[in-house]
Amino acid sequence: MFFPLMLVLSGLPALADDIGEEALKRVDAALTAADEQVFHYELMTETPGMKPRAMEISVSMKGAKTLTEFHSPADLSGTKVLSLSRNQMYIYLPAYQKVRRIGSHVTGQGFMGTTYSHAEMSILEYSSSYTASLLEETEAQWTIELLPRPEVKVAHPRMEMVIMKEMAQPTEIRYFNTKGANTKTEVRREFTCEGKVCNPEVMRMTDHTRNGAWTEFRRQKWEAQPGLDEGLFTVRSLQSGS
């Protein structure tokens, strides 16, 4: 369903806010269409002047909780990251057989050497943390501006999101710092669907503050509604290393 609004938008900023909020709600509904999902990804990170680094991970999602497990390279194999909420994350380090809480002061830093941060990896929905207003609309997409809600601490003070109307999925997310500079850009493409649940096969985050360093996720496997045990998403399970 398209919104016929561009003829009146310039004089009605409130309408732009309403449409932006509705577009973001549709994104959240699309991103959370499945209660449970399991992904297997191959990752590649390239930083100018450095050797490319490949990884293999699996990501299990249940509601707002995610569990990420590293399978390669060897020095990361068995490492697990549990996210229970935007501000509650834990990491299991097999070399030490210990679980450590990830401090909120480091959630904006790189996730295991990639250009994605812990915070960016843990975002499953946006409306609870951001307000949205429409910047531009075409027949095929919306472009919205996201600003943090009062009293909500976020890693990025401003974002722009390009949304594919057909699937209500983000195809590009631009991140900005407090000075208004575009620090990162994420592109998502090659979407496939299982029923009403859609996901990109490829995601790439480019860090403009690191000379264009990037990390690309390539999906190898994907299963919706796999029947995950709730106990998998606990610190106790993480501590067991199972």
N, C-alpha and C positions, 0 to 999 in steps of 0.2 A: 504494500500500500504506500503510495507516494503522498507527500504533503504539498498541496498547491500554495506555496507561500512567497515565492520570490518577488511577486508583484507588490507585496505589501510590507515586506520585511523592513525596509529602510525606515519606515515611520513607526514601527511597532517593535521596539527592542524586547518588550515582555514576551511577545510571540516567539522571538528567537530563543529566549530562555526556555519557554514551554516546549518548543520543538527539540531543542538540544537535550533537555531532560528526558523527553520521551525517547529520543534516539538512543541515549545512554542506557535507559531501562531495557530497551530491546536488545542492546548488546549484552547486558548482564544476563538477560533471559536466555540468549543464545549460548553464552559461555557456560551457563550452568544447566543446560537442557538435560544433561545426563547427571544423575546423582553420583555415579562412579565411572571412572575411566582409567585405563592403563595404557601408557605410551612407551615405546622403545625408540630412542633417538641415537643417531650418530652426530657428533658435534665436531666442528672444526673452528679453531680460533687462529686468526692471522693478525700479527702485529708487525708493522714495518720494522725491518732490521732484525727480526727474530724468526726462529724456526717455527713453522706452523705446528699447532698442538691438536691432536685428535683425541676424542673421548667417546665413550659409549655409556649411556645411562638409561635407566628405566624410571618412569614417573607414575606413581599410583595416586589417584585423586578420589576422595570420598567427601562429599559436601564441601566445606571450606578447608579441609585438611589435605595436605600433600606429603608424600614420601618419595624422595629422590634417592636412587641407589646408583653408585658408580660401578661399572663393570670393567672399564679400562680407561687409561693406561694402568699398568701394574701398581704404580705408587698410589693410586687412588682407589683401586679395586676394593670393594667392601665398605667404602665410606658411604654414610647415609645422612641425609638431611631431612628432618621432620619439621614441617610447618603446621602449627595448630591454629595460628591466626597471623595477622599482619605483623604483630609485635611479639609473637611467641614462637621462636624457632630453636631447634636443637640440632647438633651434629654429632654423629658417632664416628670416632676415629679408631679403626680396627687395630692399628699399630699400638695404641695405648689401651684398647678395650675400655674406653671411657666415653661417656656422653657429656657434652658441654653445651651450655646455653649460648646462643649467638646474641651478643649484646646489641641493643637497639642502635648504638652508635656506629655499628659496622654493617647494618643492613643495607646501607646505600653503597657499600663497597662491592668490588667484583666478586662474583660467585665462582669460586674455585678456579680463578684465573681467566674466566670468560669476560666478555664485555657486558654481560647481564649482571645486575646486582641481586643480592638476596631478596630485596624488596620487590624488584621487577619479576623475579621468578615466582614469588608467592601471591601475586595479584590474581584473584579469581573473579572478582567483581569490582566495579568502580563507584557505583552510586552512593555507597555508604561513606566514601571518603571524599568524593568530588561533586561539585555542581557542574552543570554543563550548559553552554549556550551555543547556538548555531552560528558558524562563521560563513558557511557557503553550502549551497545545495545544487546538485545536478539531478538529472533523471535517474542516474545509477548510484549516487552516493551522497552522504552527508559529510561535512567537515565540521567538527565541533571543538570548542575550547573547554578544557577542564581546569577548574580552580579548586583548591582544597576547601573543604567545609570548615567552619569555625571550630577551633579546639582540636582539629584533627592534624596530627603530625604526619607529613608525607615526605618522601624523598625528593619529589619534584614539585616546585611551587606552581608550575604551569605545564600543561600538555595540550597538544592538538592531536585529534584522532580522526582519521579518514575511515568511514564506515561504508561497507558494501551493503546497499539496501536489500538486495535479494536474499542474503543470508543473515543480515544484521551482525556481520563480523567485521572487526577492525582489519584493515589492510595496511595501514601505516599509522604509527604513533610517533609523534615528535615530542621530545622532552626538552624543557627549558630551565635555566637556572634563574636565580634572583635578579641577575643583570639582563635577563631577556635573551640570552644567547642560546641557540639550539645546540645542546650538548650531546644528544643521542638521537638516533632515528632507528626505529624498528619497522621492518617490512615483513608482512605475512602474505604468502601466496600459495597457489596450487591447492585450493580447498577441495576436500571430498566429504561426503556425508554418509552417515548410517541412519536412515530415517530422518528425524528432525535434528539430529546431532551432527554438527559440521566442525571440521578442524583443518588448519593448514598443514600441508606436508612439509613446507619450508618456512622457517622463521630466521631472520637475520637482524642482529643488532649492531649498528655501527656507532662507535664512540668517537665523536668529532674532537674530543679533548686529547685523544691519544693517536693523533695523526691518521685517523681513519681506521683504526683497528676494528676488527669485526669478529663476531661469533655467529656461526650458522648452525641451526638445528635442522636435521633432515630426518623425518619420521620414517621408521622402518616397519613398525607394527603399531596397531591401535585397536583397542577393544573397549566398547561401551557396555556399561552395566555388567561387569564381570563377576559380581558377587563377592566383594572384598570384605574381609573380617574387620569389624570395628577395632578389635584389639591390635591390629597391625599399626594403627595410628596412635600409639602411646609411647611415652618415654620408656616404660618398662620393656616393651617389645624392642625398642631401639637399643637399649642397654644389653639385651640378650644377644644382639647381633644376628638374630634370625630373620 
